[in-house]
Amino acid sequence: MKAKLTVNIDKELILRARVCAHSRGVSLSQLIESALRQVVVAERTSSFSERWRGKFRPARRRDDLSRRLAQKHL
């Protein structure tokens, strides 16, 4: 279901957005809805680090190189 929304946008931006919408063959409303949809989806999608945080465990190696790397990076 669609709903009306009133927003205040800089006049120059509106003009540029209309040109952009026209070049894409869509209405200004469709262009704005598409941009808002991208923002919402991007915020809902977790980043790689968020998905894998806490999943990796350090290797249980005893050699000197592994010990020095662990000290430096963990």
Secondary structure, DSSP 8 states (H G I E B T S, - for coil): ----------HHHHHHHHHHHHHHT--HHHHHHHHHHHHHHHHHS--HHHHHTTT-------SHHHHHHHHHH-
